[in-house]
């Protein structure tokens, strides 16, 4: 497949996922591109700006509902992420496929299986600071902290809008740090132009798709895809 068509297709699909359930461009888009042979820096250049755009649009309408506890979580996960990001790069870890694959498999299993998910959500809700620290560490070594972030959002808020708001705020906190860091460590500005596809996708999804969609079934599908890509990342890690 032509690389431009591949990138366009991945950004389009991932933008739809993120517009509807809050995750997609980073957690799904980056693994899809890496498995297709694109470097982590190029994949990040393609997906990260679009993720930040959608997160900003999602948070804008609910900004006044952000709680003090949300802000504490954002601050803690950001500080942990920043520290471990510099450490990871100092020891040569940019994107660990094995770690990312394991995180995606666990996220897929917990998201897909209710019997596994409910006990985990209770644990995350009881120990919010632990989950905040885990998000920061995992995101530093694999950029997949959003998988834990999405589960944490579901644990803290039963209302889907509140959960999406928390996830969007967390992604923005981590994403802007990541963007500024990688502007001097490999971000390609030309590739970032693909991210603007996310704007019309978000508007269309919110107006025409989301009101008529079974979000529960879509989430199950996304977690199944996440599980598959986790397995493929681990396989690629041992082959390459």
KOLFIPA-654418 format. One line per field, with one value per atom (N, C-alpha, C, O): residue number from 0; residue in three letters; x, y, z. Coordinates in steps of 0.001 Angstrom, whole numbers. Layout:
N
seq = (NUM  ...)
type = (ala  ...)
X = (X  ...)
Y = (Y  ...)
Z = (Z  ...)
% end
This chain:
240
seq = (0  0  0  0  1  1  1  1  2  2  2  2  3  3  3  3  4  4  4  4  5  5  5  5  6  6  6  6  7  7  7  7  8  8  8  8  9  9  9  9  10  10  10  10  11  11  11  11  12  12  12  12  13  13  13  13  14  14  14  14  15  15  15  15  16  16  16  16  17  17  17  17  18  18  18  18  19  19  19  19  20  20  20  20  21  21  21  21  22  22  22  22  23  23  23  23  24  24  24  24  25  25  25  25  26  26  26  26  27  27  27  27  28  28  28  28  29  29  29  29  30  30  30  30  31  31  31  31  32  32  32  32  33  33  33  33  34  34  34  34  35  35  35  35  36  36  36  36  37  37  37  37  38  38  38  38  39  39  39  39  40  40  40  40  41  41  41  41  42  42  42  42  43  43  43  43  44  44  44  44  45  45  45  45  46  46  46  46  47  47  47  47  48  48  48  48  49  49  49  49  50  50  50  50  51  51  51  51  52  52  52  52  53  53  53  53  54  54  54  54  55  55  55  55  56  56  56  56  57  57  57  57  58  58  58  58  59  59  59  59  60  60  60  60  61  61  61  61  62  62  62  62  63  63  63  63  64  64  64  64  65  65  65  65  66  66  66  66  67  67  67  67  68  68  68  68  69  69  69  69  70  70  70  70  71  71  71  71  72  72  72  72  73  73  73  73  74  74  74  74  75  75  75  75  76  76  76  76  77  77  77  77  78  78  78  78  79  79  79  79  80  80  80  80  81  81  81  81  82  82  82  82  83  83  83  83  84  84  84  84  85  85  85  85  86  86  86  86  87  87  87  87  88  88  88  88  89  89  89  89  90  90  90  90  91  91  91  91  92  92  92  92  93  93  93  93  94  94  94  94  95  95  95  95  96  96  96  96  97  97  97  97  98  98  98  98  99  99  99  99  100  100  100  100  101  101  101  101  102  102  102  102  103  103  103  103  104  104  104  104  105  105  105  105  106  106  106  106  107  107  107  107  108  108  108  108  109  109  109  109  110  110  110  110  111  111  111  111  112  112  112  112  113  113  113  113  114  114  114  114  115  115  115  115  116  116  116  116  117  117  117  117  118  118  118  118  119  119  119  119  120  120  120  120  121  121  121  121  122  122  122  122  123  123  123  123  124  124  124  124  125  125  125  125  126  126  126  126  127  127  127  127  128  128  128  128  129  129  129  129  130  130  130  130  131  131  131  131  132  132  132  132  133  133  133  133  134  134  134  134  135  135  135  135  136  136  136  136  137  137  137  137  138  138  138  138  139  139  139  139  140  140  140  140  141  141  141  141  142  142  142  142  143  143  143  143  144  144  144  144  145  145  145  145  146  146  146  146  147  147  147  147  148  148  148  148  149  149  149  149  150  150  150  150  151  151  151  151  152  152  152  152  153  153  153  153  154  154  154  154  155  155  155  155  156  156  156  156  157  157  157  157  158  158  158  158  159  159  159  159  160  160  160  160  161  161  161  161  162  162  162  162  163  163  163  163  164  164  164  164  165  165  165  165  166  166  166  166  167  167  167  167  168  168  168  168  169  169  169  169  170  170  170  170  171  171  171  171  172  172  172  172  173  173  173  173  174  174  174  174  175  175  175  175  176  176  176  176  177  177  177  177  178  178  178  178  179  179  179  179  180  180  180  180  181  181  181  181  182  182  182  182  183  183  183  183  184  184  184  184  185  185  185  185  186  186  186  186  187  187  187  187  188  188  188  188  189  189  189  189  190  190  190  190  191  191  191  191  192  192  192  192  193  193  193  193  194  194  194  194  195  195  195  195  196  196  196  196  197  197  197  197  198  198  198  198  199  199  199  199  200  200  200  200  201  201  201  201  202  202  202  202  203  203  203  203  204  204  204  204  205  205  205  205  206  206  206  206  207  207  207  207  208  208  208  208  209  209  209  209  210  210  210  210  211  211  211  211  212  212  212  212  213  213  213  213  214  214  214  214  215  215  215  215  216  216  216  216  217  217  217  217  218  218  218  218  219  219  219  219  220  220  220  220  221  221  221  221  222  222  222  222  223  223  223  223  224  224  224  224  225  225  225  225  226  226  226  226  227  227  227  227  228  228  228  228  229  229  229  229  230  230  230  230  231  231  231  231  232  232  232  232  233  233  233  233  234  234  234  234  235  235  235  235  236  236  236  236  237  237  237  237  238  238  238  238  239  239  239  239)
type = (unk  unk  unk  unk  unk  unk  unk  unk  unk  unk  unk  unk  unk  unk  unk  unk  unk  unk  unk  unk  unk  unk  unk  unk  unk  unk  unk  unk  unk  unk  unk  unk  unk  unk  unk  unk  unk  unk  unk  unk  unk  unk  unk  unk  unk  unk  unk  unk  unk  unk  unk  unk  unk  unk  unk  unk  unk  unk  unk  unk  unk  unk  unk  unk  unk  unk  unk  unk  unk  unk  unk  unk  unk  unk  unk  unk  unk  unk  unk  unk  unk  unk  unk  unk  unk  unk  unk  unk  unk  unk  unk  unk  unk  unk  unk  unk  unk  unk  unk  unk  unk  unk  unk  unk  unk  unk  unk  unk  unk  unk  unk  unk  unk  unk  unk  unk  unk  unk  unk  unk  unk  unk  unk  unk  unk  unk  unk  unk  unk  unk  unk  unk  unk  unk  unk  unk  unk  unk  unk  unk  unk  unk  unk  unk  unk  unk  unk  unk  unk  unk  unk  unk  unk  unk  unk  unk  unk  unk  unk  unk  unk  unk  unk  unk  unk  unk  unk  unk  unk  unk  unk  unk  unk  unk  unk  unk  unk  unk  unk  unk  unk  unk  unk  unk  unk  unk  unk  unk  unk  unk  unk  unk  unk  unk  unk  unk  unk  unk  unk  unk  unk  unk  unk  unk  unk  unk  unk  unk  unk  unk  unk  unk  unk  unk  unk  unk  unk  unk  unk  unk  unk  unk  unk  unk  unk  unk  unk  unk  unk  unk  unk  unk  unk  unk  unk  unk  unk  unk  unk  unk  unk  unk  unk  unk  unk  unk  unk  unk  unk  unk  unk  unk  unk  unk  unk  unk  unk  unk  unk  unk  unk  unk  unk  unk  unk  unk  unk  unk  unk  unk  unk  unk  unk  unk  unk  unk  unk  unk  unk  unk  unk  unk  unk  unk  unk  unk  unk  unk  unk  unk  unk  unk  unk  unk  unk  unk  unk  unk  unk  unk  unk  unk  unk  unk  unk  unk  unk  unk  unk  unk  unk  unk  unk  unk  unk  unk  unk  unk  unk  unk  unk  unk  unk  unk  unk  unk  unk  unk  unk  unk  unk  unk  unk  unk  unk  unk  unk  unk  unk  unk  unk  unk  unk  unk  unk  unk  unk  unk  unk  unk  unk  unk  unk  unk  unk  unk  unk  unk  unk  unk  unk  unk  unk  unk  unk  unk  unk  unk  unk  unk  unk  unk  unk  unk  unk  unk  unk  unk  unk  unk  unk  unk  unk  unk  unk  unk  unk  unk  unk  unk  unk  unk  unk  unk  unk  unk  unk  unk  unk  unk  unk  unk  unk  unk  unk  unk  unk  unk  unk  unk  unk  unk  unk  unk  unk  unk  unk  unk  unk  unk  unk  unk  unk  unk  unk  unk  unk  unk  unk  unk  unk  unk  unk  unk  unk  unk  unk  unk  unk  unk  unk  unk  unk  unk  unk  unk  unk  unk  unk  unk  unk  unk  unk  unk  unk  unk  unk  unk  unk  unk  unk  unk  unk  unk  unk  unk  unk  unk  unk  unk  unk  unk  unk  unk  unk  unk  unk  unk  unk  unk  unk  unk  unk  unk  unk  unk  unk  unk  unk  unk  unk  unk  unk  unk  unk  unk  unk  unk  unk  unk  unk  unk  unk  unk  unk  unk  unk  unk  unk  unk  unk  unk  unk  unk  unk  unk  unk  unk  unk  unk  unk  unk  unk  unk  unk  unk  unk  unk  unk  unk  unk  unk  unk  unk  unk  unk  unk  unk  unk  unk  unk  unk  unk  unk  unk  unk  unk  unk  unk  unk  unk  unk  unk  unk  unk  unk  unk  unk  unk  unk  unk  unk  unk  unk  unk  unk  unk  unk  unk  unk  unk  unk  unk  unk  unk  unk  unk  unk  unk  unk  unk  unk  unk  unk  unk  unk  unk  unk  unk  unk  unk  unk  unk  unk  unk  unk  unk  unk  unk  unk  unk  unk  unk  unk  unk  unk  unk  unk  unk  unk  unk  unk  unk  unk  unk  unk  unk  unk  unk  unk  unk  unk  unk  unk  unk  unk  unk  unk  unk  unk  unk  unk  unk  unk  unk  unk  unk  unk  unk  unk  unk  unk  unk  unk  unk  unk  unk  unk  unk  unk  unk  unk  unk  unk  unk  unk  unk  unk  unk  unk  unk  unk  unk  unk  unk  unk  unk  unk  unk  unk  unk  unk  unk  unk  unk  unk  unk  unk  unk  unk  unk  unk  unk  unk  unk  unk  unk  unk  unk  unk  unk  unk  unk  unk  unk  unk  unk  unk  unk  unk  unk  unk  unk  unk  unk  unk  unk  unk  unk  unk  unk  unk  unk  unk  unk  unk  unk  unk  unk  unk  unk  unk  unk  unk  unk  unk  unk  unk  unk  unk  unk  unk  unk  unk  unk  unk  unk  unk  unk  unk  unk  unk  unk  unk  unk  unk  unk  unk  unk  unk  unk  unk  unk  unk  unk  unk  unk  unk  unk  unk  unk  unk  unk  unk  unk  unk  unk  unk  unk  unk  unk  unk  unk  unk  unk  unk  unk  unk  unk  unk  unk  unk  unk  unk  unk  unk  unk  unk  unk  unk  unk  unk  unk  unk  unk  unk  unk  unk  unk  unk  unk  unk  unk  unk  unk  unk  unk  unk  unk  unk  unk  unk  unk  unk  unk  unk  unk  unk  unk  unk  unk  unk  unk  unk  unk  unk  unk  unk  unk  unk  unk  unk  unk  unk  unk  unk  unk  unk  unk  unk  unk  unk  unk  unk  unk  unk  unk  unk  unk  unk  unk  unk  unk  unk  unk  unk  unk  unk  unk  unk  unk  unk  unk  unk  unk  unk  unk  unk  unk  unk  unk  unk  unk  unk  unk  unk  unk  unk  unk  unk  unk  unk  unk  unk  unk  unk  unk  unk  unk  unk  unk  unk  unk  unk  unk  unk  unk  unk  unk  unk  unk  unk  unk  unk  unk  unk  unk  unk  unk  unk  unk  unk  unk  unk  unk  unk  unk  unk  unk  unk  unk  unk  unk  unk  unk  unk  unk  unk  unk  unk  unk  unk  unk  unk  unk  unk  unk  unk  unk  unk  unk  unk  unk  unk  unk  unk  unk  unk  unk  unk  unk  unk  unk  unk  unk  unk  unk  unk  unk  unk)
X = (844  0  881  1901  474  1169  1223  232  2392  2564  1598  1084  1345  422  -999  -1702  -1411  -2746  -2823  -3825  -1749  -1690  -1845  -2668  -1047  -1093  -2464  -3022  -3005  -4330  -5386  -6229  -5336  -6326  -6224  -7239  -4992  -4783  -5261  -5931  -4917  -5341  -6860  -7468  -7468  -8927  -9609  -10499  -9190  -9788  -9552  -10472  -8319  -7977  -8697  -9076  -8884  -9597  -11059  -11636  -11655  -13041  -13135  -14026  -12212  -12208  -12069  -12801  -11119  -10877  -12037  -12348  -12671  -13811  -14987  -15772  -15109  -16279  -16059  -16976  -14854  -14646  -13487  -13224  -12788  -11755  -10332  -9401  -10126  -8777  -8723  -9729  -7516  -7428  -6138  -5386  -5861  -4722  -3385  -2518  -3205  -1943  -1969  -1024  -3030  -3083  -3278  -2830  -3939  -4180  -3365  -2747  -3368  -2706  -1215  -683  -527  929  1321  2190  717  1056  763  1540  -349  -687  397  787  879  1904  3246  3949  3606  4882  4890  5886  3791  3690  3786  4255  3338  3380  4758  4957  5718  7085  7515  8624  6669  6998  7669  7273  8676  9422  8549  7537  8957  8197  8106  7041  9229  9231  8252  7540  8214  7279  5839  4952  5612  4255  3765  2602  4656  4300  3993  3062  4774  4551  3182  2532  2747  1456  298  -700  429  -721  -857  -1975  251  170  -558  -1428  -238  -946  -2455  -3222  -2884  -4318  -4981  -6112  -4268  -4789  -5000  -6016  -4035  -4145  -5298  -5980  -5513  -6621  -7961  -8799  -8157  -9429  -9608  -10704  -8539  -8620  -9023  -9814  -8483  -8825  -10297  -10971  -10796  -12209  -13115  -14176  -12689  -13483  -13523  -14555  -12396  -12307  -12940  -13390  -12969  -13449  -14865  -15144  -15748  -17150  -17379  -18422  -16395  -16566  -15467  -15246  -14791  -13636  -14008  -13243  -15171  -15588  -15921  -16048  -16061  -16391  -15156  -15271  -13981  -12741  -12595  -12683  -12372  -12321  -10894  -9918  -10811  -9504  -8734  -7523  -9426  -8780  -8247  -7193  -8984  -8505  -7174  -6220  -7123  -5919  -4728  -3601  -4981  -3911  -3377  -2168  -4294  -3889  -3066  -2031  -3520  -2795  -1390  -425  -1285  17  958  2130  449  1286  1748  2936  810  1207  2160  3036  2000  2877  4289  5265  4400  5719  6460  7650  5744  6350  6766  7865  5887  6181  7417  8287  7499  8625  9944  10930  9965  11189  11621  12789  10678  11013  11278  12002  10700  10962  12428  13069  12959  14374  15265  16294  14864  15660  15659  16706  14479  14367  15253  15915  15267  16098  17576  18413  17904  19316  19900  21109  19032  19502  19142  19316  18640  18399  17056  16889  16082  14741  13852  13509  13481  12598  11183  10224  11070  9768  10032  10595  9635  9869  8669  7597  8854  7749  7208  6001  8110  7679  6782  5721  7221  6410  5084  4029  5145  3921  2961  1755  3500  2660  1991  804  2760  2190  1093  54  1331  335  -941  -2043  -793  -1967  -2738  -3969  -2022  -2692  -3487  -4643  -2868  -3566  -4769  -5840  -4584  -5695  -6822  -7998  -6448  -7454  -8224  -9447  -7505  -8153  -9075  -10223  -8556  -9361  -10541  -11612  -10342  -11433  -12492  -13672  -12079  -12988  -13748  -14916  -13090  -13696  -14198  -13408  -15502  -16099  -15644  -15406  -15520  -15133  -13731  -13433  -12871  -11528  -11524  -10796  -12355  -12327  -12833  -12225  -13936  -14559  -13641  -13535  -12965  -12029  -10890  -10456  -10406  -9323  -9791  -9079  -10990  -11518  -11685  -11428  -12115  -12258  -10899  -10786  -9875  -8525  -7997  -7426  -8188  -7727  -8429  -7836  -9690  -10465  -10041  -10058  -9658  -9229  -7852  -7590  -6969  -5603  -5325  -4557  -5949  -5803  -4384  -3959  -3636  -2276  -1358  -458  -1589  -791  -1020  -71  -2272  -2576  -1999  -1556  -1996  -1402  88  598  782  2219  2467  3387  1651  1794  1608  2340  631  376  1626  2027  2239  3426  4596  5273  4837  5962  5748  6638  4574  4280  4329  4817  3829  3828  5249  5530  6140  7521  8272  9089  8008  8774  8056  8668  6749  6027  4999  4448  4729  3683  2289  1353  2136  842  198  -652  610  2  -1485  -2220  -1923  -3344  -4226  -5408  -3672  -4463  -4843  -5979  -3884  -4182  -5039  -5915  -4777  -5564  -7037  -7907  -7318  -8713  -9407  -10575  -8693  -9263  -9461  -10441  -8521  -8639  -9843  -10566  -10052  -11212  -12514  -13458  -12560  -13760  -13968  -15102  -12855  -12953  -13476  -14253  -13054  -13407  -14780  -15452  -15188  -16443  -17330  -16939  -18511  -19463  -20097  -20451  -20238  -20794  -19773  -18621  -20189  -19257  -18678  -17515  -19472  -18974  -17890  -16882  -18102  -17106  -15827  -14721  -15997  -14844  -14042  -12813  -14752  -14091  -13356  -12253  -13972  -13342  -12034  -11023  -12057  -10852  -9757  -8597  -10130  -9157  -8560  -7350  -9412  -8942  -7959  -6932  -8271  -7372  -6038  -4989  -6083  -4851  -3989  -2773  -4624  -3895  -3263  -2130  -3991  -3438  -2224  -1219  -2315  -1203  52  1146  -119  1014  1435  2624  440  700  1486  2361  1195  1932  3381  4283  3606  4986  5710  6842  5033  5620  5900  6946  4971  5140  6348  7182  6448  7560  8892  9909  8887  10121  10584  11758  9654  10037  10211  10682  9843  10163  11671  12152  12410  13875  14452  15669  13564  14035  13349  13124  13014  12559  11197  10836  10401  9097  9306  10155  8542  8605  7354  6249  7536  6398  5550  4330  6172  5400  4409  3259  4857  3976  2821  1764  3025  1977  757  -317  915  -216  -1338  -2503  -987  -2024  -3019  -4178  -2550  -3390  -4620  -5613  -4563  -5704  -6927  -8028  -6729  -7872  -8801  -10010  -8227  -9004  -10096  -11089  -9935  -10912  -12268  -13273  -12330  -13640  -14187  -15400  -13294  -13736  -14449  -15511  -13874  -14479  -15847  -16805  -15940  -17203  -18285  -19414  -17940  -18908  -19352  -20539  -18396  -18723  -19650  -20596  -19378  -20193  -21608  -22561  -21744  -23061  -23911  -25123  -23266  -24044  -23865  -24765  -22717  -22428  -22710  -23426  -22154  -22245  -23668  -23918  -24622  -25985  -26686  -27610  -26255  -26934  -26096  -26375  -25072  -24107  -24250  -24546  -24034  -23945  -22492  -21640  -22222  -20847  -20253  -19043  -21074  -20580  -19986  -18912  -20700  -20206  -18954  -18034  -18926  -17747  -16522  -15435  -16695  -15581  -15052  -13842  -15968  -15549  -14725  -13725  -15152  -14415  -13029  -12041  -12955  -11675  -10720  -9528  -11233  -10371  -9896  -8784  -10743  -10330  -9197  -8231  -9324  -8272  -6990  -5893  -7139  -5988  -5253  -4023  -5997  -5415  -4620  -3505  -5194  -4533  -3230  -2203  -3277  -2074  -1014  178  -1427  -461  315  1534  -406  230  1181  2288  747  1573  2836  3898  2721  3903  4938  6134  4476  5398  6048  7247  5253  5794  6869  7931  6594  7564  8820  9917  8663  9805  10805  12015  10302  11193  11704  12743  10970  11409  12486  13478  12268  13200  14508  15394)
Y = (-1198  0  1250  1302  2251  3524  4119  4091  4661  5148  6275  6327  7179  8288  7789  8297  6792  6212  5499  5595  4779  4082  5068  4866  6131  7117  7775  7938  8152  8783  7859  8295  6584  5611  5421  5359  5329  5139  6357  6220  7546  8775  8904  9302  8567  8650  7707  8118  6449  5457  5816  5757  6189  6509  7767  7863  8726  9956  9672  10266  8761  8362  7730  8064  6815  6152  7165  7113  8092  9058  10039  10470  10389  11308  10696  11407  9370  8697  8144  8173  7638  7018  7618  7195  8601  9302  8833  9537  7665  7175  6697  6270  6777  6301  6663  5773  7944  8347  7893  7441  8004  7580  6093  5371  5635  4254  3238  2097  3641  2725  3123  2278  4427  4905  4652  4181  4961  4774  3302  3002  2361  942  468  -302  919  520  957  190  2180  2697  2008  1697  1767  1103  -321  -763  -1036  -2396  -2389  -3353  -1296  -1166  -752  -602  -564  -274  1172  1521  2016  3431  3627  3005  4483  4686  5343  5970  5190  5779  7294  7874  7945  9403  9869  10854  9163  9526  9270  10082  8132  7800  8828  9230  9245  10258  11591  12294  11934  13179  13196  14239  12046  11929  11987  12663  11287  11056  12026  12384  12456  13248  14585  14893  15394  16681  16520  17291  15530  15287  14877  15272  14076  13674  14891  14996  15810  17024  17908  18530  17962  18759  18220  18976  16904  16301  16424  16726  16191  16325  17736  17920  18725  20120  20383  21039  19872  20056  19337  19845  18153  17394  18085  18091  18666  19287  20677  21142  21333  22715  22862  23784  21960  22076  21714  22043  21029  20595  21112  20580  22149  22641  23055  22814  23673  24149  23007  23216  21801  20653  19899  18934  20341  19705  19929  21062  18858  18940  19136  18999  19458  19615  18303  18300  17184  15875  15556  14937  15984  15813  16537  15981  17776  18591  17987  18024  17428  16769  15572  15351  14806  13652  14090  13493  15128  15618  16082  15814  16776  17284  16141  16157  15149  14031  13197  12903  12813  11980  12729  12115  14052  14851  14927  14792  15143  15217  13886  13849  12797  11464  11193  10698  11518  11304  12083  11539  13348  14189  13633  13577  13227  12670  11391  11235  10480  9202  9344  8532  10367  10601  10947  10400  11853  12215  11028  10804  10270  9101  8052  7498  7782  6774  7130  6260  8398  8812  8786  8549  9023  8997  7591  7422  6574  5181  4545  3342  5364  4893  4250  3571  4443  3890  4970  5947  4785  5741  5187  5845  3973  3294  1807  1176  1250  -160  -973  -921  -1723  -2481  -3544  -3783  -4181  -5236  -4656  -5203  -3544  -2899  -2420  -2644  -1755  -1244  -2378  -2260  -3482  -4624  -5233  -5558  -5388  -5950  -5052  -5535  -3737  -2785  -2860  -2851  -2935  -3008  -4311  -4314  -5410  -6696  -6641  -7062  -6122  -6014  -5081  -5376  -3948  -3001  -3644  -3463  -4403  -5084  -6126  -6216  -6910  -7948  -7344  -7762  -6357  -5731  -4961  -4908  -4365  -3621  -4514  -4164  -5668  -6568  -7480  -7792  -7908  -8854  -8126  -7602  -8100  -7416  -8047  -7339  -9372  -10083  -9689  -9738  -9300  -8832  -7333  -6847  -6612  -5151  -4607  -3701  -5151  -4582  -4601  -3581  -5733  -5713  -4713  -4062  -4598  -3649  -2213  -1401  -1906  -550  -180  957  -1148  -897  -588  300  -1329  -1107  263  981  625  1925  3069  4120  2857  3902  4068  5173  2948  2989  3642  4348  3412  3935  4823  4442  6012  6878  7374  7521  7636  8158  7104  7433  5838  4755  4681  4531  4783  4728  5942  5819  7119  8317  8112  8476  7526  7268  6239  6396  5189  4159  4752  4409  5642  6283  7021  6893  7794  8559  7680  7963  6616  5717  4982  4950  4398  3626  4517  4099  5736  6634  7042  7279  7121  7519  6477  6832  5198  4140  3534  2809  3826  3176  4068  3683  5249  6160  5552  6065  4472  3802  4031  3253  5101  5413  5691  5593  6039  6303  5098  5251  3900  2694  2621  2292  2931  2967  4184  4129  5279  6501  6266  6728  5547  5289  4407  4628  3407  2551  3330  3121  4228  5060  5987  6186  6555  7418  6674  7202  5437  4615  4239  4088  4087  3721  4881  4676  6076  7237  7812  8377  7662  8292  7298  6744  7082  6192  6869  6211  8206  8964  9034  9407  8676  8601  9967  10057  11036  12381  12804  13393  12504  12838  12026  12535  10758  9898  10414  10467  10798  11340  12631  12868  13468  14725  14456  15108  13494  13164  12636  13029  11744  11163  12244  12272  13136  14215  15120  15506  15460  16303  15632  16275  14333  13591  13504  13684  13226  13160  14504  14555  15598  16928  17199  17731  16836  17050  16314  16878  15057  14255  14652  14718  14914  15158  16417  16415  17500  18738  18616  19161  17903  17642  16836  17143  15801  14944  15730  15553  16594  17387  18309  18350  19045  19985  19249  19727  18083  17304  16815  16941  16257  15652  16663  16304  17922  18958  19086  19508  18718  18727  17312  17125  16320  14930  14098  12904  14712  13861  14125  13453  15080  15377  15960  16833  15487  15989  16820  16283  18129  19040  18780  18937  18386  18137  16995  17077  15937  14797  15174  14543  16202  16632  17193  17303  17548  18084  17060  17429  15767  14726  14866  14466  15436  15538  16407  16254  17312  18207  17471  18021  16225  15390  15214  15045  15257  14984  16018  15703  17241  18301  18018  17963  17833  17506  16167  15998  15213  13905  14067  13483  14850  15067  15731  15311  16758  17490  16575  16574  15796  14879  13808  13497  13249  12192  12702  12018  13897  14444  14780  14632  15230  15654  14502  14467  13562  12562  11120  10297  10811  9415  9119  8170  9921  9661  9522  8621  10384  10264  8957  8545  8298  7088  5826  4793  5916  4822  4061  4639  2748  1918  1971  1230  2853  3086  1854  1637  1056  -138  -1137  -1693  -1355  -2293  -1753  -2508  -430  161  8  -313  236  82  -1348  -1569  -2320  -3727  -4001  -4717  -3424  -3592  -2965  -3568  -1757  -1057  -1813  -1911  -2347  -3112  -4414  -4873  -5003  -6205  -5867  -6620  -4733  -4278  -3984  -4318  -3359  -3057  -4334  -4375  -5364  -6658  -7249  -7735  -7207  -7758  -7017  -7640  -5685  -4905  -5062  -4937  -5331  -5628  -6900  -6955  -7920  -9192  -8991  -9529  -8214  -7969  -7180  -7429  -6230  -5461  -6353  -6235  -7245  -8167  -9104  -9372  -9592  -10461  -9726  -10285  -8476  -7692  -7412  -7344  -7248  -6988  -8141  -7915  -9380  -10539  -10907  -11554  -10493  -10798  -9826  -10218  -8525  -7493  -7480  -6673)
Z = (0  0  0  687  -777  -796  615  1344  994  2369  2713  3830  1765  2027  2273  3146  1496  1677  3020  3728  3366  4656  5813  6706  5788  6872  6948  8034  5793  5758  6357  7141  5986  6470  7981  8675  8484  9925  10708  11731  10227  10912  10892  11885  9762  9640  10633  11378  10637  11532  12997  13813  13325  14713  15192  16360  14293  14651  14958  15868  14193  14460  15847  16628  16149  17464  18590  19579  18434  19507  19654  20764  18548  18601  19340  19968  19265  19830  21233  22054  21526  22846  23636  24762  23059  23818  23615  24006  23016  22721  21274  20709  20678  19306  18607  18209  18447  17630  18207  17459  19506  20118  20445  20126  21073  21561  20438  20553  19357  18240  17018  16369  16706  15495  15468  14463  16569  16604  16452  15634  17207  16984  15560  14995  14976  13608  12628  11748  12777  11868  12088  11126  13348  13643  13099  12526  13275  12740  11219  10615  10604  9139  8637  7431  9555  9148  9281  8878  9835  10012  11370  12356  11422  12668  13730  13419  14992  16091  15951  16162  15594  15476  14404  14599  13265  12193  12623  12361  13286  13748  14764  14742  15649  16647  15971  16365  14956  14218  13563  13494  13085  12402  13392  13143  14504  15399  16566  16937  17148  18377  18213  19028  17190  17067  16910  17485  16139  15966  17263  17547  18054  19359  20252  20940  20239  21047  20580  21395  19271  18723  19217  19707  19084  19508  21020  21493  21778  23241  23646  24571  22957  23247  22975  23769  21854  21510  22510  22871  22953  23926  25284  25956  25682  27000  27031  28078  25874  25805  26356  27123  25967  26375  27844  28409  28468  29860  30783  31871  30328  31082  32507  33441  32676  33998  34956  36163  34411  35250  35737  36493  35305  35760  37262  37737  38003  39464  39982  39245  41258  41901  41872  41651  42092  42054  40656  40511  39633  38258  38081  37536  38546  38389  39129  38635  40316  41074  40287  40217  39697  38888  37686  37391  36991  35815  36194  35478  37320  37759  38123  37747  38852  39283  38095  37967  37220  36079  35151  34543  35034  34178  34746  34008  36057  36697  36595  36284  36861  36757  35317  35063  34381  32964  32531  31852  32918  32515  33037  32302  34292  34887  34180  33827  33976  33352  31857  31281  31216  29798  29578  28681  30391  30282  30635  29998  31652  32039  30926  30588  30358  29299  28112  27546  27736  26604  26954  26084  28205  28606  28535  28376  28654  28569  27225  27034  26297  24937  24681  23668  25577  25364  24762  25427  23488  22818  22759  23162  22251  22204  22361  21466  23478  23752  23274  23877  22189  21594  22543  22598  23290  24208  25303  25604  25893  26936  26374  26966  25218  24591  24264  24481  23739  23396  24615  24586  25691  26931  27493  27942  27464  27969  27141  27690  25821  24943  25149  25135  25338  25583  26882  26928  27934  29219  29116  29646  28427  28252  27460  27773  26422  25617  26412  26310  27203  28014  29069  29221  29792  30848  30274  30880  29103  28492  27891  27879  27390  26684  27640  27407  28713  29652  30899  31684  31068  32218  33530  34510  33555  34781  35244  36438  34301  34647  34930  35796  34178  34252  35585  36155  36083  37279  38506  39187  38820  39967  39774  40724  38521  38253  38461  39051  37972  38116  39586  39981  40391  41829  42463  43308  42047  42575  42170  42992  40896  40406  41118  41364  41445  42116  43571  44112  44201  45607  45734  46708  44754  44799  43586  42704  43537  42362  42132  40986  43217  43043  42425  41652  42770  42185  40686  39916  40268  38837  38117  36975  38761  38150  37889  36828  38867  38722  37623  36820  37584  36550  35159  34230  35017  33723  33249  32093  34148  33788  33381  32392  34136  33841  32521  31672  32352  31136  29902  28853  30021  28864  28475  27300  29458  29181  28362  27513  28605  27932  26731  25947  26577  25480  24794  23762  25341  24833  24925  24311  25680  25813  27183  27614  27859  29149  29039  30021  27834  27615  27865  28173  27737  28001  29479  29818  30357  31795  32118  32982  31418  31614  31314  32052  30229  29858  30891  31211  31414  32458  33758  34473  34056  35255  35158  36134  33961  33750  33955  34543  33463  33639  35101  35556  35842  37259  38105  39038  37780  38610  38279  39142  37028  36611  35875  34847  36404  35741  34532  33554  34611  33495  32361  32585  31149  30020  29662  29271  29789  29484  30469  30078  31739  32760  32561  32738  32190  31929  30740  30785  29665  28475  28809  28318  29650  30067  30808  30549  31732  32500  31579  31696  30663  29733  28838  28615  28325  27451  28183  27625  29431  30217  30485  30441  30765  30995  29753  29815  28625  27353  27015  26535  27265  26999  27880  27409  29151  30083  29622  29610  29247  28783  27373  27061  26529  25114  24834  23968  25550  25308  25767  25132  26865  27293  26219  25847  25730  24696  23422  22798  23034  21817  21926  21021  23026  23190  23293  22790  23946  24065  22697  22349  21924  20646  19525  18446  19753  18767  18595  17544  19634  19553  19493  19520  19412  19398  18311  18504  17170  16069  15472  14506  15992  15388  13995  13811  13014  11643  11375  11288  11245  11148  9909  9957  8798  7578  7789  7358  8449  8703  9629  9600  10448  11375  10654  11246  9386  8618  8482  8333  8534  8470  9626  9514  10729  11922  11719  12430  10762  10558  10018  9994  9586  9203  10398  10237  11597  12808  13069  13725  12572  12853  12208  12917  10868  10281  10758  10883  11026  11525  12863  13076  13758  15076  14949  15598  14122  13949  13395  13884  12374  11755  12749  12849  13479  14452  15549  15937  16043  17129  16675  17441  15440  14949  14423  14633  13739  13013  13491  13324  14078  14424  15892  16210  16778  18218  18754  19555  18345  18894  18545  19246  17466  17003  17184  16574  18020  18116  19421  20467  19341  20544  21031  20542  21994  22445  23119  23048  23763  24446  23453  23683  22346  21327  20643  20327  20415  19789  20690  20210  21992  22924  22924  22978  22862  22822  21573  21624  20443  19188  19289  18870  19845  19964  20875  20582  21975  22885  22236  22496  21392  20659  19687  19563  19002  18085  18860  18411  20022  20882  21274  21261  21620  21991  20830  21018  19639  18447  18157  17890  18212  17915  18998  18716  20221  21268  20962  21127  20514  20139  18964  18957  17971  16785  17128  16559  18058  18474  19151  18886  20024  20699  19682  19750  18750  17698  16899  16622  16531  15766  16578  16025  17886  18760  18727  18743  18682  18700  17308  17174  16273  14910  14452  13838  14769  14281  15078  14795)
% end
